[in-house]
């Protein structure tokens, strides 16, 4: 079993790039599709505590932009966590967790600097 878990959505292009990068470098990981399997509030709270809700919440995505304006305004950590647990598509992808690290989003240069086999 891998010590890392990659969280995201199977069909997402960014997810495909991250998975290809990890596979090419021989980095072991488990994949958690939170669209299919959901995500716990405790897990999202942990990410928010470590990285900040502004980093974890994908405000550029369609799911967030389709929200009524009242739900998008006055966001707090608690409100953002509720939104992300209810609709995991609002979580920035991918989230790579393990080996004492939390990396949110995919940039090859960040993975190259921070992810070791």
VEXKE-693166 format. One record per residue: z, y, x of N, C-alpha, C in turn; residue in one letter. Coordinates in pm, 1 decimal, padded with zeros to 6 digits. Atoms other than C-alpha are relative to their C-alpha. Example, Ala and Ser with C-alpha at 12.3 -4.5 7.8 and 13.67 -1.06 7.14 Angstrom:
! VEXKE-693166
[[00000.0,-00119.0,00089.0],[00780.0,-00450.0,01230.0],[00000.0,00120.0,00090.0],'A'],
[[-00006.0,-00119.0,-00082.0],[00714.0,-00106.0,01367.0],[00073.0,00109.0,-00077.0],'S'],
! end
This chain:
! VEXKE-693166
[[00000.0,-00119.8,00083.6],[00000.0,00000.0,00000.0],[00000.0,00125.4,00087.6],'X'],
[[00012.1,-00124.2,-00075.5],[-00086.0,00348.7,00122.1],[00125.9,00084.9,-00016.4],'X'],
[[-00112.9,-00092.7,00005.8],[00178.4,00609.1,00199.7],[-00038.5,00132.5,-00062.9],'X'],
[[00048.5,-00124.0,00060.3],[-00037.2,00881.0,00046.0],[-00057.8,-00030.0,-00137.4],'X'],
[[00064.5,00009.6,00130.4],[-00150.8,00943.1,-00307.7],[-00087.3,00122.7,-00018.0],'X'],
[[00094.0,-00107.1,00030.8],[-00454.0,01148.8,-00400.7],[-00004.7,00010.5,-00151.6],'X'],
[[-00004.1,-00023.2,00144.2],[-00415.8,01298.0,-00748.5],[-00119.7,00083.1,-00040.2],'X'],
[[00112.1,-00077.9,00049.1],[-00708.7,01423.0,-00950.6],[-00072.1,-00071.2,-00111.9],'X'],
[[00085.1,00053.5,00105.4],[-00992.2,01333.7,-01183.5],[-00120.3,-00065.4,00067.0],'X'],
[[00103.4,00080.2,-00065.7],[-01245.0,01067.0,-01091.2],[-00135.8,00069.7,00009.1],'X'],
[[00136.0,-00055.7,00005.6],[-01560.4,01257.1,-01194.9],[-00015.4,00136.6,00067.4],'X'],
[[00004.2,-00134.5,-00059.3],[-01472.1,01589.0,-01025.5],[-00072.0,-00001.6,00135.1],'X'],
[[00076.1,-00007.6,-00125.3],[-01712.4,01688.8,-00744.1],[00089.7,00023.5,00120.9],'X'],
[[-00091.4,-00027.7,-00110.9],[-01431.3,01826.4,-00526.7],[00079.1,-00126.1,00035.4],'X'],
[[-00070.4,00126.0,-00023.2],[-01245.1,01498.6,-00570.9],[-00087.6,-00096.3,00079.1],'X'],
[[00093.5,00089.9,-00069.4],[-01552.9,01306.8,-00458.3],[-00009.8,00038.9,00147.4],'X'],
[[00007.1,-00046.6,-00139.0],[-01573.0,01522.4,-00142.8],[00126.2,-00039.4,00075.8],'X'],
[[-00126.6,00034.2,-00065.5],[-01204.1,01467.2,-00064.9],[00008.6,-00150.5,00025.7],'X'],
[[-00005.0,00145.7,-00016.1],[-01229.4,01091.5,-00122.3],[-00095.9,-00044.8,00110.1],'X'],
[[00097.3,00034.4,-00104.6],[-01541.4,01069.7,00096.3],[00054.8,00035.4,00137.7],'X'],
[[-00057.1,-00043.7,-00128.0],[-01366.3,01266.0,00372.7],[00107.8,-00098.8,00045.2],'X'],
[[-00109.2,00091.8,-00033.3],[-01056.0,01043.6,00361.5],[-00054.2,-00138.1,00037.4],'X'],
[[00059.3,00131.2,-00027.6],[-01266.6,00724.6,00348.7],[-00069.9,-00001.4,00136.2],'X'],
[[00073.2,-00008.2,-00126.3],[-01483.9,00837.2,00641.6],[00095.2,00002.4,00119.8],'X'],
[[-00099.1,-00009.4,-00109.0],[-01172.2,00906.8,00852.9],[00093.3,-00121.1,00003.1],'X'],
[[-00083.1,00119.0,00002.7],[-01012.2,00575.6,00758.4],[00143.8,00026.5,-00042.4],'X'],
[[-00134.1,-00034.8,00047.7],[-00714.3,00740.9,00589.7],[00028.3,-00079.2,-00127.8],'X'],
[[-00037.4,00080.8,00117.0],[-00540.3,00504.5,00347.2],[00068.3,00089.0,-00103.8],'X'],
[[-00061.7,-00074.9,00109.4],[-00443.5,00645.2,00007.5],[-00016.0,-00078.6,-00128.8],'X'],
[[00014.9,00050.5,00136.2],[-00384.8,00543.8,-00350.2],[-00056.4,00114.1,-00082.4],'X'],
[[00057.6,-00103.8,00086.1],[-00578.5,00729.0,-00618.4],[00067.6,-00002.8,-00136.3],'X'],
[[-00061.7,-00012.9,00132.5],[-00403.6,00855.0,-00932.3],[-00086.7,00094.8,-00082.5],'X'],
[[00084.5,-00079.6,00089.5],[-00642.0,00975.1,-01203.5],[00088.4,00051.6,-00112.4],'X'],
[[-00093.2,-00049.5,00101.5],[-00423.0,01203.0,-01410.3],[-00067.4,00031.7,-00132.1],'X'],
[[00065.3,-00011.3,00129.8],[-00686.1,01237.8,-01677.1],[00017.1,-00132.3,-00075.6],'X'],
[[-00015.7,00132.2,00061.0],[-00658.7,00862.6,-01740.2],[00147.0,-00041.1,-00011.3],'X'],
[[-00138.5,00048.0,-00005.8],[-00293.8,00803.0,-01643.9],[00104.9,00105.5,-00031.6],'X'],
[[-00096.4,-00107.0,00025.2],[-00135.0,01140.8,-01713.7],[00077.6,00035.4,00125.6],'X'],
[[-00082.8,-00045.5,-00111.7],[00117.7,01314.1,-01492.4],[00136.8,00035.2,-00057.0],'X'],
[[-00134.6,-00027.7,00051.1],[00492.7,01347.9,-01526.2],[00037.4,00145.5,00024.5],'X'],
[[-00050.6,-00136.6,-00017.3],[00666.1,01678.8,-01570.3],[00075.8,00010.5,00132.2],'X'],
[[-00076.0,-00000.6,-00125.7],[00892.8,01585.8,-01277.5],[-00092.8,00015.0,00120.7],'X'],
[[00095.9,-00007.8,-00110.9],[00590.3,01540.1,-01048.0],[-00056.3,00141.2,00012.0],'X'],
[[00055.7,-00135.7,-00001.6],[00436.7,01875.3,-01147.8],[00107.0,00099.7,00044.9],'X'],
[[-00110.1,-00089.4,-00041.6],[00775.9,02048.4,-01109.6],[00021.3,-00006.0,00151.1],'X'],
[[-00015.4,00015.8,-00144.9],[00805.1,01906.2,-00757.7],[-00106.9,00074.4,00077.3],'X'],
[[00109.7,-00072.0,-00066.2],[00463.3,02040.3,-00660.6],[00020.1,00149.8,-00010.4],'X'],
[[-00020.4,-00143.3,00022.7],[00542.9,02379.9,-00812.9],[00114.3,00050.6,00087.5],'X'],
[[-00113.7,-00039.7,-00083.8],[00875.9,02392.0,-00629.6],[-00042.7,00015.4,00145.6],'X'],
[[00042.8,-00002.5,-00139.4],[00705.4,02318.3,-00297.7],[-00111.5,00100.0,00027.8],'X'],
[[00119.4,-00081.6,-00028.1],[00377.3,02510.7,-00332.1],[-00012.1,00126.0,-00085.1],'X'],
[[00011.4,-00115.5,00090.5],[00431.8,02762.0,-00615.1],[-00098.4,-00028.9,-00111.7],'X'],
[[00088.1,00030.1,00114.6],[00279.8,02745.2,-00962.2],[-00135.3,00067.6,00013.0],'X'],
[[00126.7,-00071.8,-00015.8],[00013.3,02997.6,-00865.0],[-00100.2,-00082.5,00080.8],'X'],
[[00086.3,00085.7,-00081.3],[-00122.0,02745.6,-00612.4],[-00041.1,-00125.2,-00076.9],'X'],
[[00024.7,00127.2,00069.1],[-00095.3,02438.2,-00835.8],[-00088.9,00018.3,-00123.1],'X'],
[[00077.1,-00025.6,00121.8],[-00244.0,02591.8,-01151.6],[-00141.2,00045.5,00033.9],'X'],
[[00140.5,-00035.2,-00021.7],[-00624.9,02604.6,-01152.8],[-00043.3,00099.8,-00107.2],'X'],
[[00036.8,-00103.8,00097.1],[-00691.5,02935.9,-01326.1],[-00150.2,00022.9,-00006.6],'X'],
[[00145.8,-00018.6,-00000.7],[-01061.3,02923.3,-01235.0],[-00071.0,-00104.7,-00086.0],'X'],
[[00062.8,00109.8,00073.7],[-01125.2,02604.8,-01432.3],[-00025.4,00031.4,-00145.9],'X'],
[[00039.3,-00018.1,00140.1],[-01283.1,02580.5,-01774.7],[00117.4,-00020.6,-00095.7],'X'],
[[-00110.7,00030.9,00091.5],[-00973.2,02427.9,-01936.8],[00093.6,00119.7,-00012.7],'X'],
[[-00088.4,-00116.6,00003.7],[-00758.1,02726.6,-01841.5],[-00069.5,00118.5,-00066.7],'X'],
[[00071.7,-00116.1,00054.8],[-01024.9,02984.6,-01928.9],[-00020.6,-00010.8,-00150.5],'X'],
[[00018.6,00019.1,00144.3],[-01064.5,02832.2,-02277.3],[00128.7,00022.0,-00079.2],'X'],
[[-00127.2,-00023.2,00070.5],[-00696.6,02890.4,-02357.7],[-00003.2,00134.1,-00071.9],'X'],
[[-00012.4,-00131.9,00063.9],[-00616.6,03167.1,-02605.6],[00065.4,00098.2,00097.4],'X'],
[[-00050.5,-00101.0,-00093.4],[-00540.4,03490.7,-02423.3],[00152.7,00005.4,00001.1],'X'],
[[-00146.1,-00004.3,00009.6],[-00179.7,03481.9,-02545.6],[00065.3,-00106.3,00089.1],'X'],
[[-00055.3,00106.6,-00084.1],[-00123.7,03153.9,-02358.3],[-00024.0,00026.2,00148.4],'X'],
[[00031.4,-00029.2,-00140.2],[-00281.8,03286.9,-02037.5],[00081.3,00117.0,00053.4],'X'],
[[-00073.6,-00118.9,-00042.4],[-00077.3,03605.9,-02031.0],[00147.3,-00031.8,00022.4],'X'],
[[-00142.9,00012.1,-00023.9],[00275.4,03639.3,-01896.9],[00041.5,-00137.1,00049.9],'X'],
[[-00031.9,00133.2,-00050.6],[00267.0,03310.7,-01711.6],[00123.9,00003.1,00088.2],'X'],
[[-00116.6,00023.5,-00084.8],[00587.5,03189.1,-01555.4],[-00014.3,-00142.4,00053.4],'X'],
[[00004.8,00136.4,-00052.1],[00653.2,02872.3,-01358.2],[00020.0,-00099.7,-00113.9],'X'],
[[-00029.4,00092.8,00110.3],[00800.1,02704.1,-01668.1],[-00119.4,-00013.8,-00094.4],'X'],
[[00115.7,00001.9,00091.2],[00502.4,02801.1,-01886.8],[-00118.3,-00071.2,00066.2],'X'],
[[00110.2,00063.4,-00073.1],[00251.1,02692.8,-01619.9],[00020.6,-00151.4,00008.3],'X'],
[[-00030.1,00143.7,-00008.2],[00425.2,02354.7,-01578.4],[-00030.4,-00067.0,-00133.2],'X'],
[[00026.6,00056.1,00133.5],[00411.3,02293.2,-01955.7],[-00150.3,-00014.3,-00023.7],'X'],
[[00145.2,00004.8,00016.9],[00038.8,02376.7,-01959.1],[-00062.0,-00113.8,00081.4],'X'],
[[00058.8,00101.2,-00088.2],[-00039.2,02148.2,-01663.9],[00035.9,-00142.4,-00043.1],'X'],
[[-00039.6,00132.9,00046.3],[00158.5,01853.1,-01802.9],[-00077.7,-00035.3,-00127.0],'X'],
[[00072.4,00023.3,00125.7],[-00007.3,01893.0,-02145.1],[-00148.8,-00023.0,00025.1],'X'],
[[00143.6,00010.9,-00029.9],[-00355.7,01931.8,-01993.0],[-00017.4,-00008.3,00152.0],'X'],
[[00007.0,00014.9,-00145.4],[-00371.0,01788.3,-01638.7],[-00126.9,00056.1,00063.4],'X'],
[[00121.5,-00060.7,-00055.2],[-00724.2,01927.6,-01597.9],[00028.3,00138.9,00056.1],'X'],
[[-00035.6,-00132.9,-00050.5],[-00546.6,02258.4,-01528.9],[00065.4,-00005.1,00137.7],'X'],
[[-00057.1,00012.0,-00133.8],[-00402.0,02121.1,-01204.2],[-00113.3,00010.9,00101.2],'X'],
[[00101.5,-00015.0,-00104.9],[-00597.8,02232.5,-00898.9],[-00021.6,-00135.3,00066.6],'X'],
[[00032.9,00130.3,-00056.1],[-00776.5,01936.1,-00745.0],[-00059.9,00013.2,00139.0],'X'],
[[-00095.9,00107.8,00016.8],[-00718.5,01736.6,-00545.0],[00138.6,00041.1,00047.8],'X'],
[[-00133.2,-00013.7,-00056.5],[-00349.1,01707.8,-00471.0],[00020.3,-00124.1,00086.3],'X'],
[[-00025.4,00110.3,-00093.3],[-00280.8,01494.9,-00163.5],[00146.3,00007.6,00040.2],'X'],
[[-00143.8,00001.5,-00023.6],[00080.4,01392.7,-00129.7],[00037.0,-00123.6,00080.0],'X'],
[[-00048.6,00113.6,-00078.8],[00255.8,01174.2,00123.6],[00011.4,00035.9,00145.6],'X'],
[[-00020.7,-00025.1,-00143.4],[00355.0,01147.5,00487.5],[00067.7,00135.0,00020.9],'X'],
[[-00071.6,-00127.6,-00012.2],[00580.4,01449.1,00427.5],[-00086.4,00122.1,-00024.1],'X'],
[[00092.7,-00110.4,00021.5],[00285.2,01663.8,00321.0],[-00036.5,00015.3,-00146.5],'X'],
[[00057.8,-00029.6,00130.5],[00151.9,01830.5,00009.5],[-00115.6,00095.7,00026.1],'X'],
[[00119.1,-00083.6,-00019.7],[-00204.4,01961.8,00028.2],[-00068.4,00013.3,-00135.1],'X'],
[[00060.0,-00025.1,00130.9],[-00350.4,02124.0,-00281.5],[-00136.0,00064.9,00019.9],'X'],
[[00137.1,-00045.7,-00019.7],[-00725.1,02173.4,-00301.9],[-00062.0,-00076.1,00116.0],'X'],
[[00066.2,00068.6,-00110.2],[-00983.4,02040.9,-00059.5],[-00083.7,00096.7,00080.5],'X'],
[[00080.8,-00071.3,-00098.3],[-01112.7,02218.9,00246.3],[-00003.2,-00092.2,00121.9],'X'],
[[00008.5,00095.0,-00111.6],[-01244.0,01989.9,00523.6],[00079.6,00044.9,00122.9],'X'],
[[-00070.0,-00046.8,-00119.4],[-01095.6,02212.1,00795.2],[00152.5,-00015.7,-00013.0],'X'],
[[-00145.2,00018.2,00021.6],[-00745.7,02193.5,00639.8],[00034.3,-00148.3,00009.1],'X'],
[[-00023.0,00144.5,-00010.9],[-00768.3,01816.4,00598.4],[-00007.1,-00042.2,00147.2],'X'],
[[00016.6,00036.4,-00140.6],[-00892.4,01787.9,00959.7],[00122.3,00039.6,00082.2],'X'],
[[-00115.9,-00048.1,-00075.5],[-00595.9,01991.2,01086.3],[00129.5,-00069.5,-00038.8],'X'],
[[-00129.5,00046.6,00049.0],[-00325.5,01834.8,00871.0],[00009.6,-00149.0,-00030.6],'X'],
[[-00005.2,00139.7,00041.2],[-00422.5,01478.7,00775.6],[-00024.2,-00089.2,00121.8],'X'],
[[00012.7,00096.7,-00109.7],[-00361.8,01210.8,01036.1],[-00004.5,-00139.1,-00060.5],'X'],
[[00013.8,00138.2,00049.4],[-00445.5,00840.5,00994.7],[00132.9,-00060.9,-00033.9],'X'],
! end
